[in-house]
Amino acid sequence: ESFRYRASKFVRRHYAAVATSVVAFLTLVAFSVALSVQNRIVVQERDTAREISQFLEDVFMAQDPAQTRGASVTADEILATGAARIQQDLDDRPEIQSALMGTIGRVYYNLGVYDKSSTLLDEALRLQEQIAGAEAPEVARLQNDLAETLIQIPDYDRAKTLLLDALKTNRQSGDTVSAPIAENLFHLAELHLKLGDLDLAESYAMASVDTYAQLDAEHSIEFAESTNLLARILQVRGDLDRTETLMLDAIDILAEAAGQDHPKMAYYLQNLGVLQHAKGDLAAAEITFGHALNTTERIFGDQHRLYAGVLRDQGLLLHARGNLRAANGFLRDSLRIYEETLGPDHPMVGYDLTALGRVLHDAGDLDDAEVVLRRAIVIYDAAFDGGHQYTASAMTELGAVLNSAGRSEEAEAVLIEALQIRHRDYAVDHELAVSTQTEYADALLRLGRLSEAGPLLEQSVSVLRDRPGRRLDRAVAALQRLQHLNSGGQ
């Protein structure tokens, strides 16, 4: 009898036992293979962690007083040294190189050093795409981080592409409620707010808030961020009551999750002060801005972009109170910090220039006002396509300056263009659209076209009646001049 015959006969007689043995054997083999693979992964991760630890130790040891011989070393110099070492010493370990570049890139972002942040994150993304493929979750995370930096530079077109790619990748996992998706939606909302597309901005922000609301308490800070962003969008829309509710919610969420000294609290206080100013509660705004300035300086120092933002807002408040000299000083300090940290052509520089132009106009310094406002328009035209609401704001004030200078024909042309931008995104009775309409009607009035100016000024006063401030004051003053002329005055 052959071995094959005897074996088959044995199997037929003992089928159950043989089947059980085979299953057990195959299970053992599979377990052994899995264990071997897992061991290799553990060893690889252990070795990677050791290499990262050793690399970081070497970087920081290089800053030891024994090495620097007493020379002081800043945090920025340590980061710069680390970034250079990553590129020089880790060419053969792209996975470690990408991870460390991503980490330092995010640190640079938090410090407000956006050019270095984008350079490192861009390289980390390139390496990770080579390692894991274009649709890997880690690639999506780096796309989100890089887009966040590009929004600040700004490079809006590339930021949008990266965020949409990241969102597509994160949604492919099948989990529609996840922190990566909520973060993508948050930055898309932030991007479209910068672009002036309020419908998309609000849609993305609400989706981000809804997603974070379904996650656990681990994401409370991100939930507060999305809530605060939605509040800012609604404030631009003019819905101040809902804005206040959401801002206070964001402050409460952040305080409960991380305490009053969390860095984002300074930003939320700044936003609350802006809202209080918009609602006409100048006394409350002054207190809030003082708190925000102290908090920002303590956490970020007095050269950070957020500190510049609070300086600007205090300057705007001083302007509203009629203290033009102090307002000029605050706005110029804010402008200097933005120019030094973000560069002379950044949109936030244009924003400060527009605010400064208003102060100079009210102070009667028409030549300087025209110079800074035209510079703001050039900055906005370079940063945005198709005319942005920031451009319309600068053009509105430029038109007002030209009116004051007796150049109303030039003012009319500028203000017609500004009105076209306003009406593209806002209803005709929106406060910003009406403010531009006021200056346009003033140009018509100065050109002797009283019958055209009258209905526009009456509408401006009607819309702004419950919103005291400079816009209402200018509308009332223009309407009074019209009534004076209609009554036979000169």
C-alpha positions in Angstrom: 0.0 0.0 0.0 1.3 3.4 -1.0 1.7 6.3 1.4 -0.9 8.2 -0.5 -3.4 5.3 -0.1 -2.7 4.9 3.6 -2.9 8.6 4.2 -6.2 9.0 2.5 -7.6 6.0 4.3 -6.5 7.5 7.6 -8.1 10.8 6.8 -11.4 9.1 5.9 -11.4 7.2 9.2 -10.4 10.3 11.3 -11.8 13.2 9.3 -12.9 15.3 12.3 -9.6 15.0 14.1 -7.6 15.7 10.9 -9.7 18.7 10.0 -9.3 20.1 13.5 -5.6 19.6 13.4 -5.3 21.3 10.0 -7.3 24.3 11.2 -5.2 24.5 14.3 -2.0 24.3 12.2 -3.1 27.0 9.8 -4.2 29.2 12.6 -0.8 28.7 14.2 0.9 29.6 11.0 -1.2 32.7 10.5 -0.7 33.8 14.1 3.1 33.3 13.7 3.1 35.4 10.5 1.0 38.1 12.1 3.2 38.1 15.2 6.3 38.3 13.1 4.9 41.3 11.1 3.8 43.0 14.3 7.2 42.5 15.8 8.8 44.0 12.8 6.4 47.0 13.0 7.1 47.4 16.7 10.9 47.2 16.2 10.7 49.7 13.3 8.6 52.1 15.4 10.9 51.7 18.4 14.0 52.4 16.2 12.2 55.4 14.6 11.3 56.8 18.0 14.9 56.3 19.1 16.3 58.1 16.0 13.9 61.0 16.5 14.8 61.2 20.2 18.5 61.1 19.4 18.1 63.7 16.7 16.3 66.1 19.0 18.8 65.5 21.7 21.6 66.4 19.4 19.8 69.6 18.2 19.2 70.8 21.8 22.6 69.7 23.1 24.1 71.9 20.4 22.6 74.9 22.2 24.1 73.9 25.6 26.2 76.7 27.2 29.2 74.4 27.0 28.8 74.4 23.2 27.7 78.0 22.7 30.3 79.4 25.1 27.8 81.7 26.8 26.1 83.1 23.7 22.4 83.5 24.1 20.2 81.3 21.8 16.6 82.1 20.8 13.8 79.6 20.2 13.8 80.7 16.6 17.5 79.8 16.3 16.9 76.4 17.8 14.1 75.8 15.3 16.2 77.0 12.4 19.1 74.7 13.5 16.7 71.8 13.7 15.2 72.5 10.3 18.7 72.6 8.7 19.8 69.4 10.4 16.6 67.6 9.3 17.4 68.4 5.7 21.1 67.6 5.9 21.2 64.5 8.2 18.0 62.6 7.4 18.0 62.2 3.6 18.0 58.4 4.1 15.0 58.4 6.4 12.3 60.3 4.6 9.5 59.2 7.0 11.4 60.7 10.0 12.3 63.7 7.9 8.7 64.3 6.9 7.4 63.9 10.5 10.0 66.4 12.0 9.5 68.9 9.2 5.8 68.8 9.8 6.2 69.3 13.5 8.6 72.3 13.2 6.4 73.7 10.4 3.4 73.7 12.8 5.5 75.4 15.5 6.5 78.1 13.1 2.8 78.6 12.2 2.0 79.1 15.9 4.8 81.6 16.2 3.4 83.5 13.2 6.4 82.9 11.0 4.4 81.8 8.0 7.1 81.8 5.3 9.2 79.3 7.2 6.1 77.3 8.2 5.0 76.9 4.6 8.5 75.9 3.3 8.8 73.1 5.8 5.2 71.9 5.5 5.5 71.9 1.8 8.6 69.7 1.9 7.0 67.4 4.5 4.0 67.0 2.2 6.1 66.2 -0.8 8.0 63.5 1.1 4.9 62.0 2.6 3.2 61.8 -0.8 6.3 59.8 -2.0 6.1 57.5 1.0 2.4 56.8 1.4 0.7 58.0 -1.8 -1.4 61.0 -2.6 -4.5 59.8 -0.8 -3.0 58.7 2.5 -4.5 60.1 5.7 -1.2 61.6 6.8 -1.0 63.4 3.4 -4.4 64.8 4.1 -3.3 66.1 7.5 -0.3 67.8 6.0 -2.4 69.3 3.2 -4.7 70.8 5.9 -1.7 72.2 7.9 -0.1 73.7 4.8 -3.4 75.2 3.7 -3.8 76.8 7.1 -0.5 78.5 6.7 -1.2 79.5 3.0 -4.4 81.3 4.1 -2.2 83.6 6.3 0.5 84.3 3.6 -1.9 84.6 1.6 -2.1 82.1 -1.3 -5.8 81.4 -1.4 -5.9 79.4 -4.6 -3.5 76.8 -3.5 -5.0 76.7 0.0 -8.4 75.9 -1.5 -7.0 73.1 -3.7 -5.2 71.5 -0.8 -8.3 71.7 1.5 -10.6 70.2 -1.0 -8.2 67.3 -1.7 -7.8 66.7 2.0 -11.6 66.7 2.5 -12.0 64.2 -0.3 -9.4 61.9 1.2 -10.8 62.1 4.7 -14.3 61.3 3.4 -13.1 58.2 1.6 -12.7 56.5 4.9 -16.5 56.2 5.1 -16.7 58.0 8.5 -18.6 61.2 7.8 -18.2 62.4 11.4 -14.5 62.8 12.2 -12.1 65.4 13.6 -10.1 65.6 10.3 -13.2 66.3 8.3 -14.4 69.0 10.8 -11.0 70.6 10.6 -11.0 70.7 6.8 -14.5 72.3 6.9 -13.3 74.9 9.4 -10.4 76.0 7.2 -12.6 76.1 4.1 -15.0 78.4 6.0 -12.1 80.6 7.1 -10.8 80.7 3.5 -14.1 81.7 2.1 -14.6 84.4 4.8 -11.2 85.9 3.6 -12.4 85.7 0.0 -15.7 87.4 0.9 -17.9 84.5 -0.2 -20.2 84.6 2.9 -22.6 82.0 1.7 -20.0 79.3 1.3 -18.2 80.5 4.5 -21.3 80.1 6.6 -22.2 76.8 5.1 -18.7 75.3 5.8 -18.7 76.8 9.3 -22.0 75.4 10.2 -21.0 72.0 8.9 -17.8 72.2 11.0 -19.7 73.2 14.2 -22.2 70.3 13.6 -19.4 67.8 13.1 -17.5 68.9 16.2 -20.7 68.8 18.3 -21.0 65.1 17.5 -17.5 64.3 18.7 -16.4 63.8 22.3 -15.0 66.3 24.8 -11.5 65.8 23.5 -12.3 68.2 20.7 -13.9 70.9 22.8 -11.3 73.5 21.9 -11.8 72.9 18.2 -15.6 73.1 18.8 -15.1 76.5 20.4 -13.0 77.6 17.4 -15.7 76.7 14.9 -18.3 78.4 17.0 -16.3 81.6 17.1 -15.6 81.4 13.3 -19.4 81.1 12.6 -19.9 84.1 14.9 -17.4 86.2 12.9 -19.2 85.3 9.7 -22.6 86.3 11.1 -21.1 89.5 12.3 -20.0 90.4 8.8 -23.5 89.6 7.6 -24.9 92.1 10.2 -26.6 89.5 12.5 -25.2 91.0 15.7 -27.5 89.2 18.1 -26.7 85.7 16.9 -23.1 86.8 16.8 -23.0 87.7 20.4 -24.7 84.5 21.5 -22.2 82.4 19.6 -19.2 84.4 20.8 -20.2 84.0 24.4 -20.7 80.3 23.8 -17.2 80.0 22.4 -15.7 81.7 25.4 -17.6 79.5 27.8 -16.6 76.3 25.9 -12.9 77.3 25.8 -12.9 78.4 29.5 -14.4 75.1 30.6 -12.1 73.0 28.4 -8.8 74.8 28.8 -9.1 77.7 31.3 -9.0 81.5 31.0 -5.3 81.5 30.1 -5.5 79.5 26.9 -3.9 81.4 23.9 -7.2 81.5 22.0 -8.9 83.3 24.8 -7.0 86.5 23.8 -8.4 86.2 20.3 -12.0 85.5 21.5 -11.8 88.6 23.7 -10.6 90.7 20.8 -13.6 89.5 18.7 -16.0 90.2 21.5 -14.6 93.7 21.8 -15.1 94.3 18.1 -18.7 93.1 18.5 -19.4 95.4 21.4 -18.0 98.3 19.4 -20.2 97.4 16.5 -23.3 97.4 18.8 -22.3 100.9 20.1 -21.3 99.8 23.6 -18.0 101.6 23.6 -17.5 101.5 27.4 -17.8 97.6 27.4 -15.5 97.4 24.3 -12.8 99.5 26.0 -12.8 97.2 29.0 -12.7 94.1 26.8 -9.9 95.4 24.6 -7.8 96.3 27.6 -8.3 92.7 28.9 -7.5 91.3 25.4 -4.3 93.4 25.1 -3.0 92.3 28.5 -3.8 88.7 27.8 -2.2 88.8 24.3 1.0 90.5 25.5 1.4 88.0 28.3 0.9 85.0 26.0 2.4 86.1 22.7 4.5 89.2 23.4 4.1 92.6 22.0 5.3 91.9 18.4 2.8 89.2 17.5 0.1 89.6 14.8 -2.6 89.1 17.3 -1.2 91.9 19.5 -1.2 94.1 16.4 -4.9 93.2 15.8 -5.9 94.4 19.3 -3.9 97.6 18.8 -5.8 98.2 15.6 -9.1 97.6 17.3 -8.2 99.9 20.1 -7.3 102.5 17.5 -10.7 102.1 15.9 -12.4 102.5 19.3 -10.4 105.7 20.0 -11.4 107.0 16.6 -15.1 106.4 17.4 -14.5 108.3 20.7 -13.1 111.3 18.7 -9.5 110.9 20.0 -7.9 111.1 16.5 -4.3 111.6 17.7 -4.3 108.6 20.0 -6.1 106.5 17.3 -3.4 107.5 14.8 -0.7 106.2 17.2 -2.3 102.9 17.8 -3.0 102.2 14.1 0.6 103.1 13.1 1.9 100.7 15.8 -0.4 98.0 14.5 0.7 98.7 10.9 4.4 98.5 11.8 4.0 95.1 13.5 2.0 93.7 10.5 4.5 95.0 8.0 7.4 93.4 10.0 5.7 90.1 10.6 3.6 89.5 7.5 5.3 91.7 4.9 4.3 95.1 3.4 1.9 93.6 0.9 -0.2 91.4 3.2 -4.0 92.1 3.2 -3.9 92.9 6.9 -1.5 95.7 6.1 -4.2 97.0 3.7 -6.8 96.6 6.4 -4.8 98.9 8.8 -4.1 101.3 6.0 -7.9 101.7 5.4 -8.5 102.3 9.1 -5.7 104.9 9.2 -7.0 106.6 6.1 -10.3 107.2 7.9 -8.5 108.8 10.8 -6.4 111.0 8.5 -9.5 112.0 6.6 -11.4 113.1 9.8 -8.2 114.9 11.0 -8.3 116.9 7.7 -5.0 115.4 6.4 -6.5 114.6 2.9 -3.2 114.1 1.0 -1.8 111.5 3.4 -5.3 109.9 3.6 -5.4 109.5 -0.2 -1.9 108.0 -0.3 -2.5 105.3 2.3 -6.0 104.4 0.9 -4.6 104.0 -2.7 -1.8 101.8 -1.3 -4.5 99.7 0.5 -6.3 99.3 -2.8 -3.2 98.2 -4.6 -2.5 95.6 -1.9 -6.1 94.2 -2.1 -6.1 94.1 -5.9 -2.9 92.0 -5.8 -4.3 89.6 -3.1 -7.8 89.1 -4.4 -9.5 88.5 -7.7 -12.6 90.2 -8.9 -12.9 93.0 -6.3 -13.1 92.2 -2.6 -15.2 93.8 0.1 -11.9 95.1 1.6 -11.3 96.8 -1.7 -14.8 98.3 -1.6 -14.1 99.6 2.0 -10.9 101.4 0.9 -12.6 102.7 -2.2 -15.5 104.0 -0.2 -13.2 106.0 2.0 -11.1 107.2 -0.9 -14.3 108.5 -2.5 -15.1 110.3 0.7 -11.6 111.9 0.8 -11.9 113.0 -2.9 -15.3 114.6 -2.1 -13.7 116.5 0.8 -10.9 117.6 -1.5 -13.4 119.0 -4.0 -12.8 116.3 -6.6 -16.3 114.9 -6.7 -16.2 113.7 -10.4 -13.2 111.5 -9.5 -15.1 110.4 -6.3 -18.2 109.4 -8.3 -16.2 107.0 -10.6 -14.5 105.4 -7.6 -17.8 105.0 -5.6 -19.7 103.5 -8.5 -17.1 100.8 -8.7 -17.3 100.3 -4.9 -21.1 100.1 -5.0 -20.9 97.3 -7.7 -18.7 95.3 -5.3 -20.9 95.9 -2.4 -24.1 94.9 -4.2 -22.5 91.7 -5.5 -22.2 90.2 -2.0 -24.6 92.3 0.1 -28.2 93.3 0.1 -28.9 97.0 -0.7 -29.8 97.6 2.9 -26.7 96.1 4.4 -24.8 98.5 6.6 -21.6 98.4 4.5 -23.6 98.8 1.2 -25.4 101.7 2.7 -22.2 103.4 3.9 -20.8 103.3 0.3 -24.2 104.6 -0.9 -23.9 107.5 1.4 -20.6 108.6 0.0 -21.9 108.2 -3.6 -24.9 110.3 -2.8 -22.6 112.9 -1.3 -20.7 113.0 -4.6 -24.0 113.5 -6.4 -24.9 116.2 -4.0 -21.6 118.1 -4.5 -22.1 117.8 -8.3 -25.5 119.5 -8.0 -27.6 116.4 -8.7 -29.8 116.9 -5.7 -32.8 114.9 -7.0 -30.6 111.8 -7.3 -28.9 112.3 -4.0 -32.0 112.8 -1.9 -33.6 109.4 -2.0 -30.3 107.7 -1.4 -29.4 109.8 1.6 -32.9 109.3 3.1 -32.5 105.6 2.7 -29.0 105.7 4.3 -30.3 107.5 7.4 -33.3 105.2 7.7 -31.1 102.0 7.6 -28.4 103.4 9.9 -30.8 105.2 12.4 -30.4 102.4 15.0 -26.7 102.0 14.5 -25.0 105.1 15.9 -21.5 105.8 14.8 -19.4 107.4 12.0 -21.5 106.0 9.2 -24.7 107.4 10.6 -23.1 110.7 11.4 -21.8 111.1 7.8 -25.2 110.2 6.3 -27.0 112.7 8.6 -24.5 115.4 7.8 -25.0 114.9 4.0 -28.8 114.8 4.3 -28.7 118.1 6.3 -26.6 119.7 3.6 -29.1 118.5 1.0 -32.0 120.0 3.0 -30.2 123.2 3.4 -29.6 123.4 -0.4 -33.2 122.6 -1.1 -34.3 125.4 1.2 -32.4 127.9 -0.8 -29.1 127.8 1.1 -25.7 128.1 -0.5 
